[in-house]
Amino acid sequence: MVTRRYGNAAELGDEAAAAATMPVRRMSAAQIALDAIRHLMPLAPFYFLHGGITGYLLLTAFDLALGLMLIVGTTRDRLDPTSVDPRSRLPMARLAAILVIAVFFAIVSAIVALPISAPAIIFGLATGVDWRALLSSLPFVISVASMSLLAAARGQFAFEAYTTPGEKGPPSQAAPVIGNLEQDRGRSLAAYAAQVTLIATFALLSFLLLHFGRAGFQALPVLYAALLVFYDARPDIAQRIFPAMWRTVRR
């Protein structure tokens, strides 16, 4: 899987505008399941292992950062390979690729999650949270590792969907391009804008949880996880909700 930068502002605006009129490609059941499990992971320590609100917010911010990494990492470039060594489809090769991607995703997403998790960090500082105990706790570490592996598996499956096993050797552009690169790029821009919207919604969720206390603890995290799963499962409906924003994304 190759991570790519988006182009200039004019190019982004044109592609995002085109994405608003494109048919939305639905993900497979396996892809939806991987995303759904990842979105639900922050709930387990919070509800079942007596985790605090700070830990839940940090894990959710990490999940949102992983989502950004997936969008950027799976946006295809015109120079990306179309043909790969057939040995890369072997189970051990796939597992090795997922492990490497998971480490990369975990490191970069932890950095990206810092500004997203600002409300949780401020709340933790104000309430004297033991950061070392929180970040080193087994439920937190397992959640981070599991979410990274799930995101890496999603990224690897996306890469395999757009490449063809060819001759042995390094990846190349020997095989025909699968799908439409411009349409895929436009859809990625729409997904990026939607992810930013979800992050903004998370900021509102953080405010509600931190200022209204236990009254919202039971329902709000579940509702937000359901929102994340809904967007992944039905992007066709989600894109009809905010089409104007996506047509003007990053102009």
Backbone bond lengths (Angstrom), bond angles and torsions (degrees), N, CA, C in turn:
res aa  C-N    CA-C-N  psi(-1)  N-CA   C-N-CA  omega(-1)  CA-C   N-CA-C  phi
1 M - - - 1.448 - - 1.519 109.07 -
2 V 1.322 117.33 137.70 1.449 121.65 -174.91 1.514 109.31 -119.22
3 T 1.324 117.69 129.20 1.446 122.10 177.90 1.522 109.46 -86.67
4 R 1.341 116.36 132.99 1.462 120.87 -176.64 1.518 110.76 -126.18
5 R 1.332 115.24 151.13 1.444 120.45 172.62 1.514 108.84 -85.92
6 Y 1.327 115.94 152.29 1.443 119.73 172.50 1.522 108.73 -78.48
7 G 1.322 116.37 162.85 1.458 121.25 -176.07 1.510 112.70 -81.06
8 N 1.365 114.83 -159.01 1.451 118.96 -177.02 1.524 110.55 -74.92
9 A 1.351 116.49 173.79 1.459 121.28 -172.56 1.516 112.28 -63.83
10 A 1.335 116.92 -41.03 1.460 119.63 -179.20 1.519 110.87 -64.28
11 E 1.332 116.02 -43.11 1.452 120.52 179.16 1.513 111.23 -63.10
12 L 1.327 116.27 -41.12 1.451 120.15 179.77 1.515 111.00 -63.54
13 G 1.330 116.74 -42.70 1.453 119.65 -178.91 1.509 111.79 -63.12
14 D 1.346 117.01 -43.86 1.462 120.67 -179.89 1.521 111.10 -63.63
15 E 1.339 116.69 -43.78 1.449 119.96 -178.12 1.519 111.48 -68.69
16 A 1.330 117.26 -37.76 1.453 120.07 178.80 1.519 110.77 -67.63
17 A 1.345 116.64 -36.76 1.456 119.85 177.40 1.521 110.57 -64.49
18 A 1.335 116.19 -41.56 1.458 119.35 178.23 1.520 111.20 -65.32
19 A 1.331 116.47 -34.00 1.470 120.13 -178.29 1.516 111.79 -63.67
20 A 1.343 116.50 -28.72 1.455 119.37 -177.73 1.515 112.23 -65.60
21 T 1.341 117.44 -24.39 1.462 121.21 -178.70 1.521 112.41 -103.37
22 M 1.322 118.68 0.96 1.458 121.55 -178.02 1.518 110.60 -83.63
23 P 1.316 117.81 147.46 1.459 119.27 169.83 1.515 109.83 -64.74
24 V 1.328 116.54 136.57 1.463 121.03 -176.16 1.515 109.43 -83.62
25 R 1.329 116.15 129.09 1.450 120.60 179.35 1.526 109.52 -81.41
26 R 1.323 116.04 121.09 1.455 121.33 178.91 1.521 109.59 -79.44
27 M 1.338 116.12 142.60 1.451 120.56 178.78 1.524 110.02 -79.83
28 S 1.321 114.60 160.46 1.452 120.01 177.51 1.524 109.67 -72.30
29 A 1.339 115.71 165.01 1.461 120.42 179.19 1.528 111.03 -61.59
30 A 1.340 116.94 -37.02 1.467 120.12 179.49 1.523 110.99 -65.55
31 Q 1.331 117.87 -41.81 1.460 121.09 178.73 1.525 110.97 -64.48
32 I 1.334 116.41 -42.98 1.466 120.10 178.39 1.522 110.42 -62.45
33 A 1.333 116.45 -41.08 1.461 120.33 -179.69 1.528 111.36 -63.15
34 L 1.335 117.11 -42.65 1.463 120.50 178.85 1.525 111.11 -61.44
35 D 1.333 116.33 -44.03 1.461 120.01 179.34 1.526 111.08 -66.96
36 A 1.334 116.80 -41.96 1.461 120.24 -178.26 1.522 111.12 -62.28
37 I 1.330 117.40 -44.50 1.466 120.39 178.85 1.523 109.97 -61.88
38 R 1.344 116.18 -41.31 1.472 119.36 179.61 1.527 111.07 -62.05
39 H 1.326 117.32 -41.98 1.462 120.69 -179.13 1.527 112.19 -68.40
40 L 1.320 116.41 -28.22 1.467 120.04 -178.49 1.527 112.99 -85.91
41 M 1.328 117.05 -15.51 1.466 120.28 -177.28 1.532 113.92 -56.03
42 P 1.357 120.43 -42.32 1.475 118.78 -179.66 1.525 113.85 -63.61
43 L 1.345 117.17 -18.76 1.461 119.52 -177.84 1.523 112.48 -75.84
44 A 1.338 117.05 -30.90 1.466 120.00 -174.83 1.531 112.80 -61.31
45 P 1.357 119.14 -53.33 1.477 117.28 178.65 1.521 112.29 -63.09
46 F 1.327 116.67 -32.31 1.459 120.39 -175.14 1.529 111.75 -70.65
47 Y 1.336 116.18 -46.14 1.462 119.54 -174.62 1.525 113.95 -90.78
48 F 1.329 117.14 -33.43 1.463 119.63 -170.10 1.522 114.29 -109.25
49 L 1.337 117.67 -16.29 1.465 119.92 -177.36 1.522 111.87 -120.99
50 H 1.333 115.68 21.46 1.464 121.80 175.84 1.536 112.35 58.93
51 G 1.329 115.86 35.71 1.449 119.08 176.88 1.520 111.52 -74.68
52 G 1.308 116.00 154.84 1.453 120.73 -179.74 1.519 111.82 -85.37
53 I 1.323 114.20 169.01 1.465 120.15 179.59 1.527 111.19 -65.40
54 T 1.334 117.25 -32.34 1.464 119.94 179.08 1.520 110.96 -63.13
55 G 1.327 117.08 -44.55 1.452 120.25 178.93 1.515 111.99 -62.69
56 Y 1.342 116.71 -41.18 1.465 119.86 178.36 1.533 110.98 -61.26
57 L 1.317 116.96 -45.31 1.466 120.25 -178.37 1.527 111.10 -65.48
58 L 1.326 117.15 -38.80 1.464 119.68 178.51 1.528 110.97 -64.30
59 L 1.325 116.79 -43.52 1.464 120.11 -179.78 1.524 111.32 -66.92
60 T 1.312 117.71 -37.35 1.468 120.36 178.73 1.519 110.55 -68.74
61 A 1.326 117.21 -39.39 1.465 120.05 175.76 1.524 110.46 -62.20
62 F 1.317 117.03 -39.09 1.464 121.44 177.30 1.526 110.20 -64.52
63 D 1.323 117.21 -40.38 1.462 121.60 177.20 1.524 110.83 -60.81
64 L 1.325 117.57 -44.03 1.466 121.12 178.93 1.525 111.14 -65.09
65 A 1.329 116.67 -37.74 1.463 119.88 176.90 1.521 110.96 -65.30
66 L 1.331 116.55 -39.07 1.470 119.80 175.48 1.526 110.65 -61.34
67 G 1.325 116.67 -37.45 1.457 119.88 177.47 1.511 112.14 -61.65
68 L 1.323 116.60 -41.92 1.472 119.83 176.16 1.517 110.83 -62.64
69 M 1.331 116.77 -42.56 1.458 120.23 179.64 1.526 111.44 -62.13
70 L 1.326 116.73 -38.83 1.456 120.23 178.92 1.522 111.52 -64.13
71 I 1.330 116.17 -41.98 1.463 119.64 -179.66 1.519 110.32 -63.34
72 V 1.328 116.38 -49.98 1.461 120.20 -178.95 1.526 110.88 -66.21
73 G 1.336 116.15 -42.42 1.455 120.05 -175.43 1.507 114.19 -69.97
74 T 1.335 118.00 -25.42 1.459 120.64 -178.72 1.524 112.94 -103.41
75 T 1.328 117.41 6.73 1.466 119.91 174.98 1.523 108.15 -78.59
76 R 1.306 116.94 117.10 1.460 120.89 -173.93 1.518 112.09 -78.81
77 D 1.311 114.78 141.70 1.453 123.39 175.04 1.523 108.96 -104.50
78 R 1.317 116.36 157.62 1.468 120.25 -180.00 1.522 112.36 -62.55
79 L 1.338 117.10 -21.81 1.459 120.81 -178.38 1.521 112.85 -97.12
80 D 1.316 117.38 2.46 1.459 119.83 179.90 1.530 110.82 -66.99
81 P 1.326 117.82 150.14 1.477 119.97 -179.52 1.528 111.58 -67.43
82 T 1.313 114.93 149.02 1.468 121.22 174.45 1.520 111.23 -113.42
83 S 1.339 117.02 -17.47 1.462 122.00 -178.52 1.528 108.47 -124.31
84 V 1.338 115.96 135.86 1.463 120.32 -178.19 1.525 109.81 -130.14
85 D 1.308 115.36 162.30 1.456 122.00 176.32 1.531 108.90 -59.91
86 P 1.316 119.19 128.31 1.474 120.15 -179.20 1.519 113.38 -60.37
87 R 1.332 117.27 -22.45 1.461 119.84 178.32 1.527 111.66 -67.80
88 S 1.349 116.89 -18.07 1.462 119.88 178.92 1.519 112.52 -69.56
89 R 1.338 116.22 -12.59 1.468 120.06 178.30 1.533 112.27 -90.94
90 L 1.324 117.00 -2.24 1.455 120.15 177.15 1.529 109.86 -68.24
91 P 1.334 118.78 147.76 1.470 120.94 -177.34 1.527 113.70 -54.00
92 M 1.324 118.44 -43.48 1.460 120.32 -178.26 1.519 111.33 -67.49
93 A 1.339 116.64 -37.38 1.462 119.76 178.41 1.527 110.53 -66.57
94 R 1.316 115.94 -40.43 1.464 119.47 177.95 1.524 110.99 -63.87
95 L 1.323 116.17 -43.74 1.464 120.46 179.61 1.518 110.92 -62.16
96 A 1.342 117.43 -43.00 1.461 120.98 178.74 1.525 110.68 -62.04
97 A 1.337 116.76 -41.93 1.463 120.35 179.57 1.524 110.58 -63.33
98 I 1.330 117.13 -42.84 1.459 120.20 -179.66 1.525 111.01 -63.84
99 L 1.328 117.67 -40.45 1.463 120.96 179.24 1.526 111.35 -63.49
100 V 1.333 116.44 -43.65 1.471 120.10 179.93 1.523 110.18 -64.74
101 I 1.333 116.44 -45.71 1.460 120.13 179.92 1.523 110.67 -62.81
102 A 1.350 116.70 -38.93 1.461 120.77 -179.11 1.527 111.14 -61.50
103 V 1.312 117.60 -42.36 1.469 120.62 178.53 1.527 110.26 -63.47
104 F 1.337 115.84 -44.63 1.462 119.86 179.15 1.534 110.69 -62.49
105 F 1.322 116.85 -46.91 1.466 120.87 179.25 1.524 110.93 -60.16
106 A 1.331 116.98 -43.24 1.462 120.45 -176.77 1.526 111.17 -62.16
107 I 1.320 116.89 -43.90 1.471 120.23 -177.84 1.521 111.11 -66.60
108 V 1.331 116.05 -50.64 1.473 119.71 -176.76 1.524 110.64 -68.30
109 S 1.328 117.53 -40.27 1.463 120.20 -178.80 1.524 111.29 -66.81
110 A 1.331 117.70 -33.75 1.459 119.81 176.88 1.529 110.87 -61.70
111 I 1.334 116.22 -36.68 1.467 120.38 178.02 1.524 110.58 -71.52
112 V 1.341 115.85 -45.67 1.465 120.47 -179.41 1.528 111.00 -63.95
113 A 1.335 116.37 -31.91 1.465 120.56 -176.88 1.525 113.07 -72.41
114 L 1.319 118.15 -16.36 1.470 119.92 -176.86 1.528 112.62 -57.50
115 P 1.344 119.60 -53.46 1.473 117.38 178.49 1.520 112.89 -68.30
116 I 1.342 117.58 -30.90 1.463 119.83 179.47 1.527 110.58 -65.83
117 S 1.317 116.53 -35.94 1.462 121.15 -177.14 1.522 113.12 -91.17
118 A 1.325 117.63 15.41 1.467 121.04 -178.81 1.532 112.80 -52.33
119 P 1.354 119.46 -44.52 1.480 117.65 179.07 1.524 112.62 -59.02
120 A 1.333 116.93 -40.68 1.464 119.90 179.94 1.523 110.91 -66.33
121 I 1.326 116.81 -39.64 1.462 120.34 180.00 1.524 110.50 -64.84
122 I 1.333 116.42 -44.06 1.470 120.39 179.41 1.523 110.30 -63.37
123 F 1.331 116.31 -43.11 1.460 120.73 179.20 1.526 110.45 -63.22
124 G 1.329 116.77 -41.89 1.452 120.43 179.89 1.516 112.68 -63.98
125 L 1.330 115.67 -40.62 1.459 119.52 178.38 1.527 111.26 -65.47
126 A 1.333 115.60 -37.45 1.462 119.91 -177.95 1.516 112.35 -72.88
127 T 1.327 117.30 -28.08 1.473 120.98 -176.79 1.519 112.91 -103.79
128 G 1.318 117.74 4.39 1.453 120.75 176.53 1.509 114.66 70.35
129 V 1.321 117.56 38.83 1.464 121.04 178.84 1.527 109.99 -64.12
130 D 1.308 116.04 138.53 1.466 121.72 176.23 1.533 107.68 -81.31
131 W 1.324 116.85 94.81 1.455 121.38 -173.10 1.525 111.80 -63.97
132 R 1.325 116.87 -39.48 1.467 119.34 -179.21 1.517 110.55 -63.19
133 A 1.328 116.69 -44.10 1.466 120.00 179.76 1.534 110.84 -65.68
134 L 1.334 116.41 -39.58 1.463 120.06 -179.14 1.522 111.73 -66.64
135 L 1.328 116.82 -51.59 1.464 121.12 -174.23 1.528 112.72 -71.83
136 S 1.325 116.85 -21.60 1.465 119.56 179.75 1.527 112.87 -100.76
137 S 1.328 117.50 -0.51 1.467 119.93 -179.44 1.521 109.73 -66.23
138 L 1.321 116.25 145.84 1.459 121.26 -175.94 1.532 112.49 -61.00
139 P 1.346 120.09 -43.73 1.470 118.83 178.56 1.528 112.88 -61.18
140 F 1.337 116.68 -38.19 1.467 119.82 -179.53 1.523 110.53 -67.91
141 V 1.319 116.99 -46.14 1.469 121.27 -178.87 1.525 110.51 -63.89
142 I 1.328 117.19 -43.84 1.465 120.54 179.38 1.525 110.46 -63.43
143 S 1.322 117.02 -39.85 1.467 120.34 179.42 1.517 111.01 -63.61
144 V 1.328 117.74 -45.65 1.463 121.33 179.65 1.524 110.72 -61.72
145 A 1.345 116.32 -46.16 1.463 119.99 -179.67 1.524 111.42 -64.03
146 S 1.321 117.12 -43.09 1.464 120.62 -178.55 1.524 111.04 -65.91
147 M 1.326 117.37 -42.82 1.460 120.84 179.69 1.526 111.02 -64.18
148 S 1.327 116.70 -38.31 1.462 120.31 178.74 1.528 110.87 -65.78
149 L 1.329 116.62 -41.51 1.467 120.37 179.00 1.520 111.46 -66.19
150 L 1.329 117.30 -39.97 1.463 120.75 178.67 1.526 110.84 -64.06
151 A 1.334 116.50 -43.61 1.465 119.72 178.50 1.527 110.64 -65.50
152 A 1.332 116.98 -39.37 1.461 120.64 179.19 1.526 110.90 -64.24
153 A 1.333 116.79 -40.39 1.467 119.94 177.86 1.521 110.45 -62.54
154 R 1.333 116.93 -41.79 1.469 120.75 176.41 1.524 110.84 -60.15
155 G 1.330 116.45 -43.95 1.456 119.57 179.50 1.516 112.66 -65.04
156 Q 1.322 117.03 -40.83 1.454 120.86 179.41 1.523 111.39 -66.06
157 F 1.325 116.79 -41.23 1.466 119.99 178.78 1.529 110.58 -64.27
158 A 1.333 116.80 -37.94 1.462 119.84 178.13 1.526 110.39 -64.55
159 F 1.335 116.53 -40.69 1.461 120.48 178.75 1.525 110.72 -63.08
160 E 1.321 116.56 -42.66 1.459 120.24 -179.35 1.529 111.69 -67.26
161 A 1.331 116.99 -29.76 1.460 120.08 -178.91 1.528 111.96 -68.29
162 Y 1.327 117.36 -22.53 1.461 120.82 -176.42 1.523 112.82 -111.61
163 T 1.312 117.66 10.15 1.465 120.67 177.35 1.523 109.83 -126.09
164 T 1.321 115.32 157.08 1.461 122.13 -177.58 1.520 109.88 -120.37
165 P 1.337 119.26 130.76 1.471 119.82 174.06 1.524 109.97 -61.43
166 G 1.329 115.86 124.95 1.464 120.35 -177.90 1.507 111.71 -125.15
167 E 1.336 115.31 -129.48 1.457 120.66 179.36 1.517 110.46 -79.78
168 K 1.339 115.74 155.53 1.456 120.53 175.59 1.518 109.83 -66.85
169 G 1.327 115.51 139.01 1.448 119.77 -179.00 1.519 110.86 133.76
170 P 1.330 117.35 -171.22 1.469 121.02 -178.05 1.528 111.47 -66.60
171 P 1.347 117.43 157.08 1.467 120.48 177.61 1.524 110.83 -58.04
172 S 1.319 115.77 148.88 1.465 120.82 -178.56 1.521 109.02 -146.08
173 Q 1.322 115.69 -178.40 1.461 122.41 176.34 1.529 110.31 -108.02
174 A 1.322 116.04 34.67 1.462 120.48 -176.77 1.525 112.27 -72.76
175 A 1.323 117.63 -33.55 1.458 120.75 -176.83 1.526 110.63 -85.77
176 P 1.330 117.76 156.11 1.471 120.39 175.65 1.525 111.14 -63.04
177 V 1.317 116.31 152.43 1.456 121.66 177.95 1.522 109.49 -69.27
178 I 1.314 116.59 132.15 1.458 121.99 177.15 1.522 108.61 -89.90
179 G 1.332 116.66 125.62 1.457 119.92 179.40 1.509 112.31 81.13
180 N 1.333 116.05 -160.23 1.464 123.69 -177.46 1.519 108.88 -121.84
181 L 1.330 116.61 113.58 1.463 120.82 -175.65 1.521 112.56 -61.51
182 E 1.334 117.67 -42.34 1.462 120.47 -176.35 1.527 110.71 -67.64
183 Q 1.327 116.34 -41.26 1.459 118.65 178.10 1.523 110.89 -66.30
184 D 1.310 117.02 -41.33 1.459 119.96 178.34 1.522 111.26 -62.53
185 R 1.310 116.44 -39.29 1.467 120.46 179.35 1.527 110.63 -65.90
186 G 1.325 115.67 -40.81 1.461 119.04 177.18 1.518 112.19 -63.40
187 R 1.332 116.14 -41.47 1.464 119.65 177.91 1.530 111.02 -64.80
188 S 1.318 116.57 -35.39 1.465 119.55 178.10 1.516 111.01 -64.57
189 L 1.330 116.57 -37.83 1.461 119.97 177.53 1.524 110.66 -65.47
190 A 1.337 116.08 -40.07 1.457 119.36 176.77 1.526 110.34 -63.54
191 A 1.326 116.81 -41.87 1.460 120.68 178.55 1.530 111.12 -64.60
192 Y 1.327 116.39 -36.90 1.474 120.89 178.05 1.522 110.21 -62.89
193 A 1.341 116.16 -45.00 1.462 119.75 179.36 1.521 110.90 -63.94
194 A 1.337 116.38 -39.43 1.462 119.73 178.13 1.519 111.00 -64.25
195 Q 1.334 117.01 -39.22 1.462 120.48 179.64 1.524 110.64 -64.51
196 V 1.317 116.91 -38.20 1.466 120.38 176.29 1.522 109.93 -62.49
197 T 1.338 116.70 -39.47 1.460 120.63 176.85 1.526 110.98 -62.62
198 L 1.330 116.85 -41.27 1.463 120.60 178.44 1.522 110.98 -65.00
199 I 1.327 117.08 -35.46 1.465 120.51 177.48 1.527 110.34 -67.03
200 A 1.336 116.48 -40.97 1.462 119.61 176.56 1.530 110.81 -63.06
201 T 1.331 116.38 -38.36 1.457 120.43 176.60 1.524 110.74 -64.85
202 F 1.329 116.28 -35.31 1.467 120.60 177.63 1.530 110.62 -64.10
203 A 1.340 117.14 -36.76 1.463 119.70 177.20 1.526 110.40 -61.44
204 L 1.349 116.15 -39.92 1.467 119.95 176.95 1.523 110.36 -66.57
205 L 1.332 116.73 -41.56 1.466 120.51 177.67 1.524 110.65 -59.33
206 S 1.326 117.01 -43.96 1.466 121.05 179.82 1.520 110.53 -60.28
207 F 1.331 116.36 -43.04 1.467 120.32 179.46 1.527 110.66 -60.86
208 L 1.328 116.39 -45.66 1.457 119.91 -178.39 1.527 111.39 -64.09
209 L 1.335 116.47 -43.70 1.462 119.55 -178.12 1.532 111.77 -66.35
210 L 1.326 116.32 -39.55 1.460 119.85 -174.75 1.524 112.82 -80.16
211 H 1.340 117.22 -20.68 1.462 119.14 -176.43 1.526 113.76 -107.16
212 F 1.328 117.91 -16.25 1.451 119.21 -179.08 1.522 112.51 -114.36
213 G 1.330 115.87 5.59 1.459 120.51 170.07 1.510 115.20 61.44
214 R 1.313 115.42 -148.12 1.455 121.13 -170.10 1.525 113.67 -67.93
215 A 1.318 117.44 -13.98 1.462 119.04 179.75 1.517 111.52 -59.19
216 G 1.336 117.33 -32.36 1.460 120.08 -178.14 1.508 114.41 -105.13
217 F 1.341 118.16 -0.43 1.462 120.84 -174.19 1.532 112.57 -64.92
218 Q 1.318 117.07 -36.19 1.457 119.22 -173.42 1.521 112.79 -76.70
219 A 1.317 117.46 -36.73 1.469 120.65 -172.00 1.517 113.96 -98.79
220 L 1.327 118.60 -43.25 1.467 120.91 -169.79 1.526 113.52 -61.44
221 P 1.336 120.78 -45.85 1.468 118.83 178.98 1.527 112.96 -60.26
222 V 1.332 116.89 -39.42 1.466 120.20 179.37 1.523 110.11 -66.13
223 L 1.324 116.90 -42.52 1.461 120.57 -180.00 1.525 111.46 -63.84
224 Y 1.323 116.56 -38.65 1.467 118.93 179.95 1.525 110.72 -69.65
225 A 1.330 117.53 -40.68 1.467 120.38 176.02 1.523 110.31 -61.40
226 A 1.328 116.96 -39.35 1.469 120.52 177.76 1.526 110.55 -63.80
227 L 1.328 117.22 -36.95 1.471 120.64 177.30 1.519 111.03 -62.96
228 L 1.328 117.23 -43.09 1.463 120.97 179.33 1.528 111.01 -63.89
229 V 1.330 116.08 -42.95 1.464 119.97 179.22 1.524 110.44 -65.76
230 F 1.335 117.07 -40.45 1.462 121.12 179.62 1.521 111.20 -59.99
231 Y 1.332 116.72 -43.90 1.460 118.70 -178.83 1.526 111.15 -63.70
232 D 1.320 116.81 -40.96 1.459 119.53 -179.80 1.526 111.63 -68.74
233 A 1.339 116.40 -37.03 1.454 119.72 -177.47 1.531 112.71 -78.24
234 R 1.331 117.94 -34.98 1.457 121.07 -176.88 1.530 111.15 -131.82
235 P 1.337 117.83 66.74 1.470 118.96 177.27 1.520 112.36 -65.29
236 D 1.341 117.86 -21.85 1.458 119.94 178.68 1.525 110.82 -64.04
237 I 1.342 116.96 -39.61 1.466 120.35 176.79 1.517 110.56 -73.23
238 A 1.338 116.31 -41.64 1.458 120.20 -179.26 1.517 111.75 -61.12
239 Q 1.326 117.45 -36.76 1.462 119.43 -177.98 1.518 112.14 -72.06
240 R 1.332 117.93 -16.87 1.457 119.63 175.75 1.521 111.49 -83.49
241 I 1.337 116.95 -12.73 1.455 120.65 -178.53 1.528 111.19 -81.58
242 F 1.341 117.31 -41.04 1.458 121.08 -176.43 1.530 112.17 -123.12
243 P 1.323 120.17 45.56 1.474 119.46 -176.31 1.517 113.28 -64.52
244 A 1.331 118.17 -36.41 1.460 119.93 -177.25 1.526 111.02 -64.83
245 M 1.338 116.26 -40.83 1.467 119.11 178.76 1.518 110.30 -63.20
246 W 1.332 117.78 -41.53 1.453 120.53 -176.77 1.513 112.16 -71.32
247 R 1.356 118.26 -26.99 1.458 119.52 178.60 1.513 111.23 -71.81
248 T 1.337 116.33 -24.56 1.468 119.34 -177.82 1.516 112.64 -108.57
249 V 1.323 118.28 12.51 1.464 120.25 -176.02 1.516 111.25 -59.37
250 R 1.329 115.51 127.02 1.459 124.92 172.56 1.532 113.19 53.25
251 R 1.345 117.03 38.74 1.472 118.94 174.24 1.520 109.34 -72.86
